[in-house]
Amino acid sequence: MSEQKITQSARELVEDSIRLGIAVGDFLPGEPLREREICELTGVSRSAVREAFRSLEAEGLITTVRYRGPMVSQLSIEEVRSIYELRGILESQAARLFTLRASDEQCARLRQTVEDIGRGHDTQDMVLVISSSADFYHVLAEGTGNVAIGQTLFSLLNRLALFRFSSTRWPGRAEKSMAELRAIICAVEQRNAEAAAQRAREHTEASGEIALLVIEERNRGALASGRTRRRKTA
């Protein structure tokens, strides 16, 4: 294997580890990402970690702050609202095209990913939830026959990984999300493209509402923490 391939594999290992860490809540928004700790976690060189940081920064998952280094990105309410608006359009169209174009085998695979997500929620296995959710969108994108939709949708979903852990843990969200996903599957299996598109839009809108609530809660927590620090130093 060439040195270039080894380096690329190491970089991808770091990227996948950080993405998963963000998605399951191991790395929180605003948390610094230290090269040495990531090297120890993944067993790769610092050069591979730096390459991964640059790639993840291009995706919007991490931000490099002057004098502080890379840290997990924090999105504003306006940014999240804009991303979810675009995601709603893309995901709705993806569900419509999938229903019209996907094979029966692809429909069966899509249903299986939803059942796997449900099993992850039932066993509180967040890694299974995250990996099965990724599988859901891979199958969905594949079945549309539209590469551009898949690429753009994955770019948005990568950025929204910042909220996946907190959103999933929001009271009642897991159960509601599963009901929404199963409604999409039912419409797909009935080959009702408009119903599938509408169910997908509803799922995205509900997810966006929770993401905004998560941000508002974090902002309140940060404000309360700031007030506490000021009282201690007064």
PADODREN-456175 format. One record per residue (C-alpha): residue in three letters; z negated, y negated, x negated. Coordinates in steps of 0.05 Angstrom, whole numbers, padded with zeros to 5 digits, always signed. Each point is the difference from the previous one (the first is absolute). Layout:
BEGIN
AlaZYX
...
//
This chain:
BEGIN
Met+00000+00000+00000
Ser+00019-00069-00027
Glu-00052-00054-00017
Gln+00031-00043+00054
Lys-00011+00053+00053
Ile-00071+00012-00023
Thr-00015-00075+00004
Gln+00031-00004+00069
Ser-00040+00059+00025
Ala-00064-00030-00028
Arg+00015-00067+00033
Glu+00014+00035+00067
Leu-00065+00038-00006
Val-00038-00065-00008
Glu+00037-00033+00057
Asp-00014+00059+00047
Ser-00073+00002-00020
Ile-00010-00075+00013
Arg+00038+00002+00065
Leu-00042+00058+00025
Gly-00064-00033-00026
Ile+00017-00063+00040
Ala+00018+00039+00062
Val-00064+00041+00001
Gly-00045-00059-00017
Asp-00016+00016-00073
Phe+00031-00066-00021
Leu-00016-00058+00047
Pro+00038-00066+00009
Gly-00021-00049-00054
Glu-00028+00055-00045
Pro+00020-00004-00074
Leu+00041+00056-00029
Arg-00020+00013-00072
Glu+00049+00033-00048
Arg-00052+00042-00035
Glu-00028+00028+00064
Ile+00069+00017+00028
Cys+00018+00034-00066
Glu-00063+00043+00004
Leu+00013+00015+00073
Thr+00073+00022-00009
Gly+00000+00023-00073
Val+00060-00043-00019
Ser+00013-00053-00053
Arg-00013-00074+00009
Ser+00074-00015-00005
Ala+00013+00045+00061
Val-00056-00034+00038
Arg+00029-00069-00015
Glu+00069+00023+00024
Ala-00032+00026+00064
Phe-00037-00066+00010
Arg+00066-00038-00005
Ser+00033+00046+00050
Leu-00057-00004+00050
Glu-00002-00075-00007
Ala+00074-00002+00019
Glu-00019+00039+00062
Gly-00054-00050+00017
Leu-00057+00050-00006
Ile-00033-00033-00060
Thr-00003-00071-00025
Thr-00010-00024-00071
Val-00048-00059-00003
Arg-00002-00044-00062
Tyr-00061+00014-00044
Arg-00022+00056+00046
Gly+00057+00050-00003
Pro+00028+00046+00054
Met-00037+00011+00065
Val+00014+00030+00068
Ser+00038-00050+00042
Gln-00031-00037+00058
Leu+00047-00019+00057
Ser-00012-00060+00045
Ile+00000+00005+00076
Glu+00069-00035+00001
Glu+00029+00050-00050
Val-00026+00060+00038
Arg+00025-00027+00067
Ser+00069-00011-00030
Ile+00003+00070-00031
Tyr-00020+00034+00064
Glu+00051-00040+00040
Leu+00055+00025-00046
Arg-00029+00070-00001
Gly+00001+00001+00076
Ile+00074-00016+00001
Leu+00018+00052-00053
Glu-00045+00056+00025
Ser+00025-00009+00071
Gln+00072+00004-00023
Ala-00016+00060-00044
Ala-00030+00037+00059
Arg+00061-00017+00042
Leu+00050+00024-00052
Phe-00042+00062-00016
Thr+00001+00020+00073
Leu+00075-00008+00004
Arg+00018+00032-00067
Ala-00053+00048-00025
Ser+00009+00075+00003
Asp-00048+00045+00038
Glu-00027+00023-00067
Gln-00016-00072-00020
Cys-00034-00010+00067
Ala-00043+00061-00012
Arg-00018-00025-00069
Leu-00019-00068+00028
Arg-00047+00033+00051
Gln-00031+00041-00056
Thr-00016-00062-00040
Val-00036-00029+00060
Glu-00040+00064+00009
Asp-00019-00003-00074
Ile-00023-00072+00008
Gly-00043+00022+00058
Arg-00030+00057-00040
Gly-00017-00049-00055
His-00036-00045+00049
Asp-00038+00060+00030
Thr-00024+00022-00069
Gln-00009-00071-00027
Asp+00049+00016-00055
Met+00029-00068-00016
Val+00046+00027-00054
Leu+00032+00046+00051
Val+00006-00058+00050
Ile+00034-00044-00052
Ser+00047+00053-00027
Ser+00019+00024+00070
Ser+00012-00072+00022
Ala+00047-00009-00058
Asp+00035+00065+00020
Phe+00007-00027+00071
Tyr+00038-00061-00024
His+00042+00040-00050
Val+00024+00046+00056
Leu+00009-00059+00047
Ala+00042-00038-00051
Glu+00040+00062-00018
Gly+00017+00013+00073
Thr+00027-00070+00012
Gly+00057+00010-00049
Asn-00011-00072-00022
Val-00023-00007-00072
Ala-00011-00075+00004
Ile-00050+00007+00058
Gly-00039+00052-00038
Gln-00003-00040-00064
Thr-00022-00064+00034
Leu-00051+00036+00044
Phe-00032+00034-00060
Ser-00005-00066-00037
Leu-00039-00029+00059
Leu-00043+00062+00007
Asn-00019-00002-00073
Arg-00027-00070+00008
Leu-00038+00019+00062
Ala-00035+00056-00038
Leu-00051-00055-00015
Phe-00026+00008+00071
Arg+00011+00074+00013
Phe-00071+00023-00017
Ser-00036-00055+00038
Ser+00046+00004+00059
Thr-00007+00075+00007
Arg-00076-00006-00002
Trp+00000-00054+00054
Pro-00039+00027+00061
Gly+00046+00038+00046
Arg+00064-00015-00040
Ala+00013+00071-00025
Glu-00001+00029+00071
Lys+00044-00056+00027
Ser+00048+00006-00058
Met+00008+00074+00012
Ala+00015-00012+00073
Glu+00053-00051-00019
Leu+00033+00047-00050
Arg+00001+00057+00049
Ala+00032-00046+00052
Ile+00055-00015-00051
Ile+00011+00074-00011
Cys+00004+00015+00074
Ala+00053-00054+00010
Val+00039+00026-00060
Glu-00001+00072+00025
Gln+00024-00024+00067
Arg+00056-00036-00036
Asn-00020-00064+00034
Ala+00020-00051-00053
Glu-00025-00062+00036
Ala-00067+00031+00016
Ala-00008+00022-00072
Ala+00016-00070-00024
Gln-00050-00030+00048
Arg-00055+00049-00019
Ala+00013-00015-00074
Arg-00005-00075+00013
Glu-00065+00010+00038
His-00028+00041-00058
Thr+00018-00054-00050
Glu-00029-00056+00043
Ala-00065+00038+00009
Ser-00004+00013-00075
Gly+00013-00074-00014
Glu-00056-00022+00046
Ile-00050+00044-00037
Ala+00025-00025-00068
Leu-00013-00072+00022
Leu-00070+00019+00024
Val-00013+00032-00068
Ile+00020-00065-00035
Glu-00043-00042+00046
Glu-00060+00045-00013
Arg+00011-00004-00075
Asn+00005-00075+00003
Arg-00065-00005+00039
Gly-00033+00046-00051
Ala+00025-00043-00058
Leu-00024-00063+00034
Ala-00069+00029+00012
Ser-00004+00024-00072
Gly+00019-00070-00025
Arg-00054-00032+00043
Thr-00052+00050-00027
Arg+00019-00017-00072
Arg-00005-00074+00013
Arg-00069+00007+00031
Lys-00024+00040-00061
Thr+00025-00054-00048
Ala-00026-00059+00041
//
